[in-house]
Amino acid sequence: MKNIYLDHNATTPVDPEVIEAMLPYLTGKFGNASSVHSYGRDAKVALEKARESIAEFINCEPEELYFTSGGTESDNIAILGVANQLAKRRNHLIVGATEHHAVFEPAEHLAKSDKFELDLLPVDGEGFVSSEKLTELVSEKTSLVSVMHANNETGVIQDITKLTAIAHEKGALFHTDAVQSVGKLPVDVQELDVDLLSLTGHKIYGPKGTGALFIRQGIKIAPLFFGGAHEKKRRPGTENVAGAVGLARTLEIASARMTKDNEHLIKLSDMFIDSLLKSIPDCRLNGPRTNRVPQTVNIAFDGIEGESIILNLDLKGIAASSGSACTSGAIEPSHVLMAMGVPAITAQGAIRFSMGRATTTKDLEYTLEVLPEIINRLREMSPVYNRSK
Ligand SMILES: *Cc1c(COP(=O)(O)O)cnc(C)c1O
C-alpha cells in the first residue's frame, strides 16, 4: 500500500530538527517563563530569543510579535480585538470573500450584532480580490480590512501592498492572514505595509498549536482573554516556550530552504497540472497559473463529488482534500470557488492536492496513473455528468 501525502496545506509533519530544538524545553529546561528563579529565567531567555528570531524573519520589532496557539487564534485576536477597540468611532469591517473560516467567522459573528457592519470584498475568476471594489467600499467608518496573503485552497497570492494603501488612505487598519505564505514566500511586514499579520507553525513543518500575531507598535486592541500579564496582557496564559522555540527553528529552516523548496515544488506542480489537464477531460485548474504558492494545485472534475474522489484516492494510499464543507449533512461546495464564480456542478468536484518537501515525481506519477480510472468510474455512475454530455 502506498503512502502518498498530498495534503500539506492542511498540516505537515514536524521537521526532526525542530523537535530537537524543542526537546530541552520540554524536559530539563521546563521552567515557567514568568518565574524569577533560574528555571524561569532560562525559559524567559529562550522565549525572547525565539521572538527576536521570528521578528527578524518577518522584519518587525520583537515587541510587535505576540505568541498565540496558531492561525485561528491570531486571526480572532486581530479581527475581534481591532473591531471592539475601535467600535465607538468606526464600526465597519471589510473581509475578502475567499478568507479562511478563522477570519470569516469572527467577522460574521460581529456582523450578527447590530453594532457592526460587514462587507465582503469580491474576487475575480482567478481569485484575486478587486482593488477597485475596495476603493468603493472603504470609508471613514471602516476600522479594519482583512485580506489573506495566500489562499489555502487555490494558492493565489494577493497584491497586499496595493490593498493596504487603499485602506490606509481612509485611516482603516489592515490585517492579513499569512498562514499559507509565511515560510513559503518572503514575507516582510514593512513591504506589505500591514498593521496586523497572522502566522502558524504547523503548515510549515512546525508543531501544531504554535503561532504568532504581529501587531504594529501603537495599535491598540481590545483583549479577548483576561488573566496574567503574559504577552503584554494581549494574550495571557503561561507561554508555550518549547512551541515558541520550535516555531523559531521552523522559520529558520524554511528561510534557508525556501529557494530550493520552491524550485522543487514549481517543477512538480507544473508537471502535475499539465499531465492532469491532458489526461482527463472536463477538468479545470482553479486559481491562476502564476502568482500562486506552487505547492497548491486545485483541480475541479466536472459532474462528480470531491468527497467520492477523496475516498477512492484514500483506498489507493493517496491523501488529498476537497474544499467542500459538510454542513448539516449536505455537501456544500467551497465558498472560495463559489466566490470565484465556479459553477456549483464544477466546484463540487474540486480536489486540492498540496505537495511538500518530501513529495517526489514518482508520487505524482502514481497519482496520475490511478486518477483517470477513478474519475471515469465515478462519472459513469453520475447522472449529473451523463446528463450534461
Ligand atoms: C490553516 C489555516 C488557518 C488556521 O490556522 P491554525 O493554526 O490551524 O489555527 C488560518 N488561515 C489559513 C489561511 C489557513 O490555511
The ligand as a MOL file (V3000), in Angstrom:
LIG
                    3D

  0  0  0     0  0            999 V3000
M  V30 BEGIN CTAB
M  V30 COUNTS 15 15 0 0 0
M  V30 BEGIN ATOM
M  V30 1 C -4.7810 26.5530 8.4810 0
M  V30 2 C -5.1730 27.9590 8.2830 0
M  V30 3 C -5.6130 28.7550 9.3610 0
M  V30 4 C -5.7760 28.1980 10.7470 0
M  V30 5 O -4.5440 28.0260 11.3750 0
M  V30 6 P -4.4340 27.0440 12.6490 0
M  V30 7 O -3.0230 27.2230 13.1010 0
M  V30 8 O -4.7240 25.6660 12.1410 0
M  V30 9 O -5.4230 27.5020 13.6550 0
M  V30 10 C -5.9270 30.0660 9.1130 0
M  V30 11 N -5.8190 30.5820 7.8760 0
M  V30 12 C -5.3940 29.8660 6.8330 0
M  V30 13 C -5.2620 30.5120 5.5000 0
M  V30 14 C -5.0690 28.5260 6.9860 0
M  V30 15 O -4.6640 27.8110 5.9390 0
M  V30 END ATOM
M  V30 BEGIN BOND
M  V30 1 1 1 2
M  V30 2 1 2 3
M  V30 3 2 2 14
M  V30 4 1 3 4
M  V30 5 2 3 10
M  V30 6 1 4 5
M  V30 7 1 5 6
M  V30 8 2 6 7
M  V30 9 1 6 8
M  V30 10 1 6 9
M  V30 11 1 10 11
M  V30 12 2 11 12
M  V30 13 1 12 13
M  V30 14 1 12 14
M  V30 15 1 14 15
M  V30 END BOND
M  V30 END CTAB
M  END
